[in-house]
Amino acid sequence: MTKFKILLIISAIIMLVIAMAGCGVENQAKDYLPNSQQQNRLEDVTQAPSNEVPQEDTQPQKETQNGSRPQDEGVNNDSQLPGQKVDDKLLDIEKIARLLPIRTGYQWSYYGFAEYGHRMVLETISKEDNAIVYHISGEVDDMSGGESKQDLSFSVTYTVKPGVLIQNTTGRAMMDTPFKDLDLIRAPLQKGNSWLQKTAKKDGTEITLKSTITDIREENGQKIYTVLYEDTQSEYYEKREIKEGVGILSYEKLYMDPNGNFPIGYYIYYPGTGYRNKLEIDAYLPKLNTPLRYFGLAEYGHVGVLKKISSTSDNAIYEFQGKYQDGSGIDDEFRVRYYIDYVKGTVTERVMSSTRFDPPEVNSKLHNLVILKTPFKEGATWSHSTRINGKEYKVTAKIKEYDPTTGRIKVTYTVKGVPGYFQNTYIEERIFERGRGMVGFSNLMPGDIPISEADAKDSKKLEEALINHMFGYSLSPES
């Protein structure tokens, strides 16, 4: 073989080796490129799109399976595994983030040992590099009746990093861990998963905890993880239950005293826990499937029951199925639906059917009216388009009165430019009470009002004249 042929063969081999090496480098680089779809899913954790189909509270999305991640056995000392891809990190963040509420405005209420209690609210959710941070403010119940001078406020920060949920608390009044930057739970989220973590008390004393996921169960389709944290150098322990979409359900720790050790802690109070808008609005729902009777002027009356059609963490639909019981003697029927948007904090009324009126109405002339909107406070206003007698107008609603103690709300709805009414203005008022719903209704009747121009300029005289020219009814005290 000539030297020239040998050189050609060697050159070909060198080029082949370079090409193979280049492919390997390219493939390795692809392994570490972030997947745009997974990035979008990470962004979805921090904000719930308004056009997203709401999911039932009891039917959360199933946990994404990540078969590419190896599962550790025994003790885990690092939340990031060697060779873990960027895609895996995003999935691990998403899995851990599912343990917390998906948006701000969530409120927790807890009760516990020796009449202890506290409330806290999710104020903000921020994305910082490769983490999601949840900022929470809270306050411990004042059991002294206002005599205590102790600062009862506190704050909690939850930080979600790949495969780990970290808690940090500030404030002295909260009954919780003495440790800073405590790893509440780590992936893999499997029973028996255990890890060691070095942390420190607030006075700087270092401690090593062995933490273990001791149990996993489901409640209405949502997983609940029990995690035990044990001091490797003493009898001290802590135990938490963490629920998907909620966070901490219960907390227990060993109170160590020279006279004897004993467990103390707190547990969640579900009626006071949830998104604030949902808690505020649902407090005004009357008893379901129970007759509600209304009586008013000129022997007017109707009776009906409120039924739940559907309910999720984002919205709900209720329907009032009613029948007139007035002086006409004709039992005409009607159906009114109430569409609740817990994200926006609105309650919209829509008359679905009526055997007495076409188009369907039930006393109110306003179609598709937002009858309530959070926050509930005196002076709050909102406006939107509506229809009266087939024409489109703008209605402005105002919370005229609000008693935070009793929860009584009076709302005035005003529509200007409507012919046939005094000063071309249609007016409607409703009164709501906690646990009873709408307890009073009145609206301005068509026609002129017997009041002089001078008296009409006096707000008190004008209001009295308007009231005397209004039709109305109220909920029976027995209902």
C-alpha positions as CSV (number, residue, x, y, z in Angstrom):
1,M,0.0,0.0,0.0
2,T,1.4,3.4,-1.0
3,K,2.1,6.1,1.6
4,F,-0.6,8.2,-0.2
5,K,-3.3,5.7,0.4
6,I,-2.3,5.2,4.0
7,L,-2.5,9.0,4.6
8,L,-6.0,9.1,3.0
9,I,-7.2,6.3,5.3
10,I,-5.8,8.0,8.4
11,S,-7.4,11.3,7.4
12,A,-10.7,9.6,7.0
13,I,-10.5,8.0,10.4
14,I,-9.6,11.3,12.0
15,M,-12.6,13.1,10.3
16,L,-15.0,10.3,11.4
17,V,-13.8,10.6,15.1
18,I,-14.3,14.4,15.0
19,A,-17.8,14.0,13.5
20,M,-18.8,11.5,16.2
21,A,-17.5,13.7,19.0
22,G,-19.4,16.6,17.5
23,C,-22.6,14.7,17.6
24,G,-22.0,13.7,21.2
25,V,-21.4,17.3,22.2
26,E,-24.5,18.4,20.4
27,N,-26.7,15.7,22.0
28,Q,-25.3,16.6,25.4
29,A,-26.1,20.2,24.9
30,K,-29.7,19.3,23.8
31,D,-30.1,17.4,27.1
32,Y,-29.5,20.7,29.0
33,L,-31.7,23.0,26.9
34,P,-34.9,24.0,28.7
35,N,-38.1,22.7,27.2
36,S,-40.4,25.6,26.3
37,Q,-43.5,23.7,27.2
38,Q,-42.2,22.9,30.7
39,Q,-41.2,26.5,31.1
40,N,-44.8,27.5,30.3
41,R,-46.1,25.1,32.9
42,L,-43.8,26.6,35.5
43,E,-45.2,30.0,34.7
44,D,-48.7,28.7,35.0
45,V,-48.0,27.9,38.7
46,T,-47.5,31.5,39.5
47,Q,-50.7,32.8,37.9
48,A,-54.1,31.2,37.0
49,P,-55.3,32.3,33.5
50,S,-58.7,33.9,33.6
51,N,-59.9,31.9,30.6
52,E,-58.7,28.6,32.1
53,V,-61.5,26.0,32.7
54,P,-61.8,25.9,36.5
55,Q,-61.0,22.6,38.2
56,E,-63.0,21.1,41.1
57,D,-61.5,21.5,44.5
58,T,-61.8,17.8,45.0
59,Q,-60.3,16.9,41.5
60,P,-56.8,18.4,41.2
61,Q,-54.7,17.5,38.2
62,K,-52.8,14.3,38.5
63,E,-49.2,14.5,39.4
64,T,-46.9,14.5,36.3
65,Q,-44.8,11.4,36.1
66,N,-41.2,12.0,35.5
67,G,-39.7,8.6,34.5
68,S,-36.3,10.1,33.6
69,R,-35.5,11.0,37.2
70,P,-33.7,8.2,39.2
71,Q,-35.2,7.5,42.6
72,D,-32.9,7.6,45.6
73,E,-33.0,5.0,48.3
74,G,-32.5,5.7,51.9
75,V,-31.3,9.2,52.9
76,N,-31.4,12.1,50.5
77,N,-28.8,14.8,51.2
78,D,-29.3,17.0,48.1
79,S,-32.5,18.1,46.3
80,Q,-30.6,18.2,43.0
81,L,-29.4,14.9,41.7
82,P,-26.1,14.6,39.7
83,G,-26.8,14.9,36.0
84,Q,-30.3,16.2,36.5
85,K,-31.7,18.0,33.5
86,V,-33.2,21.4,33.4
87,D,-36.5,19.8,32.4
88,D,-36.4,17.7,35.5
89,K,-35.9,20.8,37.7
90,L,-38.9,22.5,36.2
91,L,-41.0,19.4,36.8
92,D,-39.8,19.1,40.4
93,I,-40.7,22.7,41.1
94,E,-44.2,22.1,39.6
95,K,-44.7,19.0,41.7
96,I,-43.8,20.8,44.9
97,A,-45.8,23.9,44.0
98,R,-48.9,21.8,43.8
99,L,-48.8,21.5,47.5
100,L,-49.7,25.2,47.9
101,P,-52.6,27.4,46.7
102,I,-52.3,28.4,43.0
103,R,-53.0,32.2,43.5
104,T,-52.9,34.9,46.1
105,G,-55.8,35.8,48.4
106,Y,-55.8,32.4,50.1
107,Q,-56.6,32.5,53.8
108,W,-55.8,29.8,56.4
109,S,-57.4,29.5,59.9
110,Y,-56.0,27.3,62.6
111,Y,-56.9,26.3,66.2
112,G,-54.9,24.3,68.6
113,F,-53.5,23.7,72.0
114,A,-54.7,25.8,75.0
115,E,-57.2,27.8,72.9
116,Y,-54.4,28.8,70.5
117,G,-55.4,30.2,67.1
118,H,-54.0,32.1,64.2
119,R,-54.9,33.3,60.7
120,M,-52.7,34.0,57.7
121,V,-53.1,35.2,54.1
122,L,-51.1,34.5,51.0
123,E,-50.2,38.0,49.9
124,T,-47.9,37.5,46.9
125,I,-46.3,34.8,44.7
126,S,-43.1,35.7,42.9
127,K,-40.8,33.8,40.6
128,E,-37.1,34.3,41.4
129,D,-34.6,32.6,39.1
130,N,-35.1,28.8,39.7
131,A,-37.6,29.2,42.5
132,I,-41.2,30.3,43.4
133,V,-41.6,32.3,46.6
134,Y,-44.8,32.6,48.5
135,H,-45.1,35.6,51.0
136,I,-47.6,35.2,53.8
137,S,-48.7,37.5,56.6
138,G,-50.5,36.4,59.7
139,E,-51.7,37.2,63.2
140,V,-52.2,35.1,66.3
141,D,-55.5,35.4,68.1
142,D,-55.5,37.7,71.1
143,M,-56.7,35.6,74.0
144,S,-56.1,38.5,76.5
145,G,-59.1,40.6,75.3
146,G,-56.8,43.4,74.1
147,E,-54.7,43.6,77.3
148,S,-51.6,41.9,75.9
149,K,-48.9,44.3,74.6
150,Q,-47.2,41.4,72.7
151,D,-46.8,41.8,68.9
152,L,-49.1,39.1,67.6
153,S,-48.2,39.5,63.9
154,F,-45.9,37.1,62.0
155,S,-44.8,36.3,58.5
156,V,-44.2,33.0,56.7
157,T,-42.2,32.5,53.5
158,Y,-42.5,29.3,51.5
159,T,-39.8,28.8,48.8
160,V,-40.2,26.2,46.2
161,K,-37.0,25.0,44.6
162,P,-36.4,21.9,42.5
163,G,-37.6,19.0,44.6
164,V,-37.9,20.9,48.0
165,L,-40.3,23.1,49.9
166,I,-38.6,25.5,52.4
167,Q,-40.2,27.4,55.2
168,N,-39.0,30.4,57.0
169,T,-40.9,32.3,59.7
170,T,-40.6,35.6,61.6
171,G,-42.3,36.7,64.7
172,R,-42.5,35.4,68.3
173,A,-46.2,34.8,68.8
174,M,-46.8,32.0,66.3
175,M,-46.8,28.4,67.7
176,D,-44.4,26.8,65.2
177,T,-40.9,25.6,64.6
178,P,-37.9,27.2,66.3
179,F,-35.8,26.5,63.1
180,K,-34.9,28.8,60.3
181,D,-35.0,27.7,56.6
182,L,-36.7,24.3,57.4
183,D,-37.1,21.8,54.5
184,L,-40.8,20.9,54.9
185,I,-40.7,18.1,52.3
186,R,-38.4,16.8,49.6
187,A,-38.8,14.8,46.4
188,P,-39.4,12.1,45.6
189,L,-42.8,12.4,47.2
190,Q,-43.0,8.8,48.2
191,K,-43.7,7.1,51.5
192,G,-40.4,6.3,53.2
193,N,-38.4,9.0,51.5
194,S,-35.9,10.3,54.1
195,W,-33.3,13.0,54.3
196,L,-30.9,14.7,56.7
197,Q,-30.9,18.4,57.0
198,K,-28.7,20.7,59.1
199,T,-30.5,23.8,60.3
200,A,-30.3,26.3,63.2
201,K,-32.5,27.6,65.9
202,K,-33.2,31.4,65.9
203,D,-30.5,31.8,68.6
204,G,-28.0,30.2,66.2
205,T,-27.8,26.8,67.8
206,E,-27.2,24.2,65.0
207,I,-29.2,21.0,64.9
208,T,-29.4,18.0,62.5
209,L,-32.9,16.6,61.7
210,K,-33.8,13.4,60.1
211,S,-37.0,13.9,58.2
212,T,-39.2,11.2,56.7
213,I,-42.4,11.0,54.7
214,T,-44.2,8.5,57.0
215,D,-47.6,8.4,55.3
216,I,-49.5,9.4,52.1
217,R,-53.2,9.3,51.9
218,E,-55.9,10.8,49.7
219,E,-58.9,13.0,50.6
220,N,-61.3,13.7,47.8
221,G,-58.6,13.1,45.2
222,Q,-56.0,15.4,46.9
223,K,-52.9,13.8,48.4
224,I,-52.0,14.4,52.0
225,Y,-48.4,13.8,53.1
226,T,-47.4,13.2,56.7
227,V,-43.8,14.2,57.4
228,L,-41.9,13.5,60.7
229,Y,-38.8,15.6,61.7
230,E,-36.6,14.1,64.4
231,D,-33.7,15.6,66.2
232,T,-30.7,13.2,65.9
233,Q,-29.4,14.3,69.3
234,S,-32.6,14.5,71.5
235,E,-36.2,13.4,71.9
236,Y,-37.4,16.5,70.1
237,Y,-39.6,16.0,67.0
238,E,-42.1,17.8,64.8
239,K,-44.8,16.4,62.6
240,R,-46.8,18.0,59.8
241,E,-49.6,17.1,57.4
242,I,-49.3,18.8,54.0
243,K,-52.2,18.7,51.6
244,E,-52.2,19.4,47.8
245,G,-53.6,22.8,47.0
246,V,-53.8,23.8,50.7
247,G,-50.5,23.5,52.4
248,I,-50.2,22.7,56.1
249,L,-53.2,20.9,57.6
250,S,-51.8,20.2,61.0
251,Y,-48.6,20.8,63.1
252,E,-47.3,19.1,66.2
253,K,-44.1,19.4,68.2
254,L,-42.7,18.1,71.4
255,Y,-42.8,20.8,74.1
256,M,-39.7,20.0,76.3
257,D,-40.0,21.1,79.9
258,P,-38.1,20.1,83.1
259,N,-41.3,18.9,84.6
260,G,-42.1,16.7,81.6
261,N,-42.4,16.7,77.9
262,F,-45.7,16.8,76.0
263,P,-46.9,17.4,72.5
264,I,-48.6,20.7,71.4
265,G,-49.7,22.0,68.1
266,Y,-52.6,23.2,65.9
267,Y,-54.9,22.0,63.1
268,I,-56.7,23.6,60.2
269,Y,-60.2,25.1,60.6
270,Y,-61.8,24.4,57.2
271,P,-64.8,26.8,57.5
272,G,-62.3,29.7,57.8
273,T,-59.9,28.4,55.2
274,G,-59.9,29.1,51.4
275,Y,-59.8,32.0,49.0
276,R,-61.0,35.2,50.6
277,N,-63.6,36.0,47.9
278,K,-65.1,32.5,48.3
279,L,-65.2,32.8,52.1
280,E,-66.8,36.3,51.9
281,I,-69.4,35.4,49.3
282,D,-70.3,31.9,50.6
283,A,-71.0,33.4,54.0
284,Y,-74.1,35.1,52.5
285,L,-75.6,31.9,51.1
286,P,-78.9,30.9,52.7
287,K,-79.8,27.3,53.6
288,L,-79.9,25.2,50.5
289,N,-83.0,23.2,49.6
290,T,-85.0,25.0,52.3
291,P,-88.2,27.0,51.5
292,L,-87.5,30.8,51.4
293,R,-90.7,32.9,51.7
294,Y,-90.9,36.6,50.6
295,F,-93.8,38.9,51.3
296,G,-94.4,42.5,50.2
297,L,-96.8,45.2,49.1
298,A,-100.3,44.6,47.7
299,E,-100.4,41.0,48.9
300,Y,-97.3,40.1,46.9
301,G,-95.5,37.0,47.7
302,H,-93.3,34.2,46.3
303,V,-91.6,31.1,47.7
304,G,-88.7,29.0,46.5
305,V,-85.6,27.0,47.3
306,L,-82.0,27.6,46.4
307,K,-80.1,24.7,45.0
308,K,-76.4,24.2,44.1
309,I,-75.8,23.4,40.4
310,S,-72.0,23.3,40.5
311,S,-69.1,24.6,42.6
312,T,-65.3,24.8,42.2
313,S,-62.6,26.9,43.8
314,D,-63.0,29.5,41.0
315,N,-66.7,29.7,40.4
316,A,-70.1,28.3,41.4
317,I,-73.7,28.3,40.1
318,Y,-76.8,28.3,42.3
319,E,-80.4,28.3,41.1
320,F,-83.5,29.7,42.9
321,Q,-86.6,27.8,41.8
322,G,-89.6,29.9,42.7
323,K,-93.3,30.2,42.5
324,Y,-95.5,33.3,42.9
325,Q,-98.0,33.3,45.8
326,D,-99.7,36.6,45.5
327,G,-103.2,38.1,45.1
328,S,-103.6,36.9,41.5
329,G,-104.0,33.3,42.7
330,I,-102.0,32.1,39.7
331,D,-98.9,30.0,40.7
332,D,-96.6,31.2,37.9
333,E,-93.1,29.7,38.2
334,F,-89.7,31.1,37.6
335,R,-86.0,30.1,37.7
336,V,-83.2,32.5,38.6
337,R,-79.5,31.6,38.5
338,Y,-76.6,33.1,40.4
339,Y,-73.2,32.9,38.8
340,I,-70.4,33.4,41.3
341,D,-66.9,34.2,40.1
342,Y,-64.7,33.7,43.1
343,V,-61.6,35.1,41.2
344,K,-63.3,38.4,40.4
345,G,-65.4,38.3,43.5
346,T,-68.7,38.9,41.7
347,V,-72.3,37.4,42.0
348,T,-74.3,37.8,38.8
349,E,-78.1,37.3,38.7
350,R,-79.7,36.0,35.6
351,V,-83.4,35.1,35.2
352,M,-83.5,31.8,33.2
353,S,-87.3,31.4,32.8
354,S,-90.7,32.9,33.9
355,T,-94.2,31.8,33.0
356,R,-95.4,35.3,33.8
357,F,-93.1,37.6,31.9
358,D,-91.4,37.4,28.4
359,P,-88.6,38.2,28.3
360,P,-88.2,36.5,31.7
361,E,-88.1,38.9,34.7
362,V,-88.8,38.6,38.4
363,N,-89.6,42.1,39.7
364,S,-86.2,43.6,38.8
365,K,-85.9,45.3,35.5
366,L,-82.2,44.8,35.3
367,H,-80.9,41.9,33.2
368,N,-77.7,40.0,34.1
369,L,-77.0,42.2,37.1
370,V,-73.9,41.9,39.3
371,I,-75.7,42.1,42.6
372,L,-72.6,41.8,44.8
373,K,-68.9,42.4,44.4
374,T,-66.1,42.1,46.9
375,P,-64.6,43.6,48.9
376,F,-67.6,44.3,51.0
377,K,-67.2,47.8,52.4
378,E,-69.3,50.9,52.6
379,G,-68.8,53.1,49.6
380,A,-67.5,50.4,47.2
381,T,-68.9,50.8,43.7
382,W,-68.9,48.8,40.4
383,S,-70.6,49.3,37.1
384,H,-71.4,47.3,33.9
385,S,-73.8,47.2,31.0
386,T,-77.3,45.9,31.4
387,R,-80.6,45.8,29.6
388,I,-83.9,47.4,30.5
389,N,-86.9,46.8,28.2
390,G,-84.6,45.5,25.5
391,K,-82.3,48.5,25.5
392,E,-78.7,48.7,26.7
393,Y,-77.8,50.9,29.6
394,K,-75.0,51.3,32.2
395,V,-75.9,50.4,35.8
396,T,-73.8,51.7,38.7
397,A,-74.0,49.8,42.0
398,K,-72.9,51.2,45.3
399,I,-72.7,49.6,48.8
400,K,-74.7,52.2,50.6
401,E,-74.4,50.6,54.0
402,Y,-72.2,47.8,55.5
403,D,-72.1,46.6,59.1
404,P,-68.9,44.5,59.5
405,T,-70.3,43.1,62.8
406,T,-73.6,41.8,61.5
407,G,-72.6,41.6,57.9
408,R,-75.7,43.5,56.7
409,I,-75.2,45.0,53.3
410,K,-77.5,47.5,51.5
411,V,-76.7,48.0,47.8
412,T,-78.2,50.7,45.5
413,Y,-78.3,50.2,41.7
414,T,-78.8,53.3,39.6
415,V,-79.4,53.5,35.8
416,K,-79.7,56.9,34.2
417,G,-81.4,57.8,30.9
418,V,-84.4,55.4,31.3
419,P,-87.6,57.0,30.1
420,G,-90.8,56.6,32.1
421,Y,-89.2,57.0,35.5
422,F,-88.7,60.0,37.7
423,Q,-85.9,62.2,36.3
424,N,-85.4,59.4,33.7
425,T,-83.6,57.3,36.4
426,Y,-84.3,53.7,37.4
427,I,-83.3,52.9,41.0
428,E,-83.2,49.5,42.8
429,E,-82.1,48.5,46.3
430,R,-81.3,45.2,47.9
431,I,-80.4,44.1,51.4
432,F,-78.2,41.0,52.1
433,E,-77.5,39.3,55.4
434,R,-75.0,36.6,56.3
435,G,-76.5,33.1,56.2
436,R,-79.8,34.4,54.8
437,G,-78.9,35.8,51.4
438,M,-81.1,38.6,50.0
439,V,-83.6,39.6,52.7
440,G,-85.0,42.8,51.1
441,F,-85.8,44.1,47.6
442,S,-87.3,47.3,46.3
443,N,-87.4,49.2,43.0
444,L,-88.7,52.5,41.7
445,M,-92.1,52.2,40.0
446,P,-92.7,54.1,36.7
447,G,-94.3,57.5,36.6
448,D,-93.8,60.9,38.2
449,I,-93.4,61.6,41.9
450,P,-95.5,64.2,43.7
451,I,-92.6,66.4,44.9
452,S,-91.9,70.0,44.2
453,E,-88.7,71.2,42.4
454,A,-87.6,72.9,45.6
455,D,-88.1,69.7,47.8
456,A,-86.4,67.6,45.1
457,K,-83.2,69.5,45.7
458,D,-83.3,68.5,49.4
459,S,-81.6,65.0,49.5
460,K,-83.6,63.8,52.6
461,K,-87.0,64.9,51.2
462,L,-86.1,63.4,47.8
463,E,-85.1,60.1,49.3
464,E,-88.3,59.9,51.3
465,A,-90.4,60.6,48.2
466,L,-88.5,57.9,46.3
467,I,-89.1,55.3,49.0
468,N,-92.8,56.1,49.0
469,H,-92.9,55.4,45.3
470,M,-91.1,52.0,45.4
471,F,-92.4,48.5,45.3
472,G,-90.7,46.0,47.7
473,Y,-90.7,42.8,49.6
474,S,-88.7,41.1,52.3
475,L,-87.7,37.6,53.5
476,S,-89.9,36.1,56.2
477,P,-88.2,36.1,59.6
478,E,-89.0,32.3,59.9
479,S,-87.1,31.6,56.7
